Amino acid sequence: MSASQEDSILDLGISEKVAGIDWDAYATQYDLMAKFNPSYHENISLLRNSLPDWNIPSEGAICDLGAGTGNYIVALSKILPDAEYYHVDFDEAMNEIARDKYRKLGLDGVHFLEDYIQRVEFPDDKFDLIICVNALYAMSPQIAVLKKIHRWLKPSGRLFLIDYGRRTRMMDWGWYMLKSLIRDHGIAECARFFLNSVEVVRQNRQGSKHQLDGGYWLHTTNEFGDTLTKAGFIVDDLRLCYRDYCDLAVCSLPTNDPQSPEFPPELQE
Ligand SMILES: C[S@@+](CC[C@H](N)C(=O)[O-])C[C@H]1O[C@@H](n2cnc3c(N)ncnc32)[C@H](O)[C@@H]1O
């Protein structure tokens, strides 16, 4: 496929986005949802706990795709304070909240790319770590986006993905938030949360509709893993998370070293 054909397919992915979640509207309440949703914190812990296994250089380059309000870069910066961070997200309001957060924490060097991933370009082999949490489902066509990510990753790099691939059951989430809030914060805080999270509910309902319309990618764990393999990644870890609504994958690139046990036998001389 020529570069211009690939570009037009990626542009198509952007135009499909219009009917999805309005991130500008969601932005003001996104961190309220994040603060009180225990499974959101579990996702961050999954990344934090895996990080030591990957030997990311202390001054490595790390990119967060669909970085939203910046909670993952904040978490990573506590472990790798000298890394170089790139925040990619098209949504101005989400980015403004992240910018403010980084400023307050003295994270002044974070590079912002306020654009659709479909339009963003980085040099090949740039990143030691790329993460993309609960955003790939909205980045269509996913296979073309994953191929870009593949190019941007250093041969020794890692890709950490969590992706929301199941139909949203609004009642199930409502009960979960209600029970968690009452248990961990009491009835008064719970009531305050529900009064202040009208936009969270509205936007999640909108997202759920867009899933039905085929605008957001729905996948099983196997489909998720197969898509990553098709895009050229080695899938080192693949499992469910986020109350089984999400798939988590850790990926690396196939090795070019013929001495490595992972080198494909069919390519051995
Ligand atoms: C559910 S939020 C996740 C934010 C963050 N990763 C987290 O887990 O807190 C999804 C984010 O992806 C961004 N996003 C969706 N589609 C995108 C695209 N095509 N290019 C860049 N960002 C995108 C949205 O603007 C939003 O901020």
The ligand as an SDF file (V2000), in Angstrom:
LIG
                    3D

 27 29  0  0  0  0  0  0  0  0999 V2000
  -10.5880    7.0750   28.1310 C   0  0  0  0  0  0  0  0  0  0  0  0
   -9.4790    8.4000   27.8260 S   0  0  0  0  0  0  0  0  0  0  0  0
   -7.9860    7.6490   28.4580 C   0  0  0  0  0  0  0  0  0  0  0  0
   -7.0380    8.6780   29.0140 C   0  0  0  0  0  0  0  0  0  0  0  0
   -5.8180    8.0690   29.7130 C   0  0  0  0  0  0  0  0  0  0  0  0
   -5.1030    7.1620   28.8400 N   0  0  0  0  0  0  0  0  0  0  0  0
   -6.2600    7.3580   30.9760 C   0  0  0  0  0  0  0  0  0  0  0  0
   -6.3220    6.1160   30.9590 O   0  0  0  0  0  0  0  0  0  0  0  0
   -6.5900    8.0430   31.9340 O   0  0  0  0  0  0  0  0  0  0  0  0
   -9.2100    8.3430   26.0670 C   0  0  0  0  0  0  0  0  0  0  0  0
   -8.3640    9.4970   25.5520 C   0  0  0  0  0  0  0  0  0  0  0  0
   -7.9600    9.1660   24.2200 O   0  0  0  0  0  0  0  0  0  0  0  0
   -8.0030   10.3360   23.4330 C   0  0  0  0  0  0  0  0  0  0  0  0
   -8.1470    9.9170   22.0320 N   0  0  0  0  0  0  0  0  0  0  0  0
   -9.1880    9.2160   21.4960 C   0  0  0  0  0  0  0  0  0  0  0  0
   -8.9790    9.0120   20.1850 N   0  0  0  0  0  0  0  0  0  0  0  0
   -7.7710    9.5780   19.8950 C   0  0  0  0  0  0  0  0  0  0  0  0
   -7.0120    9.7100   18.6890 C   0  0  0  0  0  0  0  0  0  0  0  0
   -7.4580    9.2160   17.5410 N   0  0  0  0  0  0  0  0  0  0  0  0
   -5.8240   10.3620   18.7510 N   0  0  0  0  0  0  0  0  0  0  0  0
   -5.3650   10.8890   19.9160 C   0  0  0  0  0  0  0  0  0  0  0  0
   -6.0590   10.7950   21.0840 N   0  0  0  0  0  0  0  0  0  0  0  0
   -7.2380   10.1550   21.0710 C   0  0  0  0  0  0  0  0  0  0  0  0
   -9.1980   11.1160   23.9810 C   0  0  0  0  0  0  0  0  0  0  0  0
   -9.1190   12.4890   23.6660 O   0  0  0  0  0  0  0  0  0  0  0  0
   -9.0890   10.8330   25.4820 C   0  0  0  0  0  0  0  0  0  0  0  0
   -8.3580   11.8370   26.1280 O   0  0  0  0  0  0  0  0  0  0  0  0
  1  2  1  0
  2  3  1  0
  2 10  1  0
  3  4  1  0
  4  5  1  0
  5  6  1  0
  5  7  1  0
  7  8  2  0
  7  9  1  0
 10 11  1  0
 11 12  1  0
 11 26  1  0
 12 13  1  0
 13 14  1  0
 13 24  1  0
 14 15  1  0
 14 23  1  0
 15 16  2  0
 16 17  1  0
 17 18  1  0
 17 23  2  0
 18 19  1  0
 18 20  2  0
 20 21  1  0
 21 22  2  0
 22 23  1  0
 24 25  1  0
 24 26  1  0
 26 27  1  0
M  CHG  2   2   1   9  -1
M  END
$$$$
